[in-house]
Amino acid sequence: MAPRKVVIMGAAGRDFHNFNCLFREDDRYDVVAFTATQIPDIEGRVYPPALSGPLYPEGIPIRAEEDLRSIVLEQEVDEVWFSYSDVSHEYVMAMGSRVIGWGAHFGVCSARKTMLETSKPVVAVTAVRTGVGKSQTTRYLARILKKLGKKTVAIRHPMPYGDLTKQICQRFADYGDLDRHECTIEEREEYEPHIDNGFVVYAGVDYEAILHEAEKEADVILWDGGNNDTSFIRPDLQITLVDPHRPGDELSYFPGYTNLLTAQLLIVNKTNTAEAKNIEAVLESCRLHNPEARVLKCNSVVTIDDPEKVRGKRALVIEDGPTLTHGGMTYGAGWVAAKEAGASEIVSAVPYAVGSIRETFEKYPNSQKILPAMGYGEQQIRELEETINATPADVVVEGTPIDLQRILKVTKPIANVSYELEETEPGVIEEMVRKVVGG
């Protein structure tokens, strides 16, 4: 019997992992293409033979999602598997309806069957949407695990935006590793906080190889999730963050709703800045849809290092890119900090944006009041730099988790913003972590 022809729809992350887990060594299937969206400049490349394995000696082409119809029809594809995150249920089924209409089967891979097993204790941080506070939660957990004396290694959700062959298994222990691996702004935002806490971070493309290396030096593995994707490693404690600023999204976004259903601890974050009715709405969702989980309200405490730089000034606010793009938010911690510090005006960078930054504003109009820190490659980093310097602001308020001055030459003073998790019932998270890791 001829192998079934398959297309995997993705965004340079979950799609590769699903292939590695389910298709790479199974000759009953022939994966003819990946399609890509969300991330700039992924399409047109090849998933290389070093990763695709002996069944695919020439690798697998990565095509734009816009080409999906022609791929299905021209290659008589049998199955299309949806493999990326932070999209509405309506969007997933709209794509499914198209695929079905073109004559192929449409499917979604199992979260459980794509989770790797390990003998090490695993704490996983997931979310119902991008931008709800995973990074501050992983920092909070890092401090708890350090206090318990556990050698913790973080494994970060994939962000393989460069040469995939070089990114099979990456280890980050210091800033020199970030430079050596030519990390993008998006990668630095996720890796630097762990390095600052003294943790080693692993990431890349082949998570079986990554897990094998991480196990050699870890007492505990901390899964640091991306977007609202499910964990690649089977967790002993799954923490899922829920956002009262976007009530209802916890039930209507893929695969965030899965994370809501499978968590042992649900954190309703940002309760210090959300409306009471919205907090109660998401609490009710948590209680109704996962009654066995413990539910904890937390605050996201935002501070600015030098408020005097901002008071009475025109401020350009820069926020984490994915939070504003496919995360759909209209503001973040930087905007909150600028307002609290008394900025006279939040200046829009839209009229001054160049190249891909201008295209980002056009594609994601929700982000137009503030500037997403887009930096998926050297050219985009330079376009971000040019946009910042051209915008007529007195000060830049930086709401990203890193110091952009390490990679950008900015001609304006910068006020840095930090944001930290605060439990409204202190000790709950440590109590649940201790049950898993001991100490």
Buried (B, 14 or more C-beta within 10 A) or exposed (E): EEBBBBBBBBBBBBBBBBBBBBBBEEEEBBBBBBBBBBBBBBBEBBBBBEBBBEBBEEBBBBBEBEBBEEBBEEBEBBBBBBBBBBBBBEEBBEBBEBBEEBEBBBBBBEBEEBBBEBEBBBBBBBBBBBBBBBBBBBBBBBEBBBEBEBEBBBBBBBBBBBEBBBBBBBBBBEBEBBEEBBBBBBBBBBBBBBBEBEBBBBBBBBBEBBBBBBEEEBBBBBBBBBBBBBBBBBBBBBBBBBBBBBBEBBBBBBBBBBBBBBBBBBBBBBBBBBEEEBBBBBBEBBEEBBEEBBBBBBBBBBBBEEBEBBEEBBBBBBBBBBBBBBBBBBBBBBBBBBBBBEBEEBBBBBEBBBBBBBBBBEEBEBBBBBBBBBBBBEEBBBBBBBBBBBBEBBBBBBBBBBEBEEBBEBEBEBBBBBBBBBBEEEEBBBEBBEEBBEB
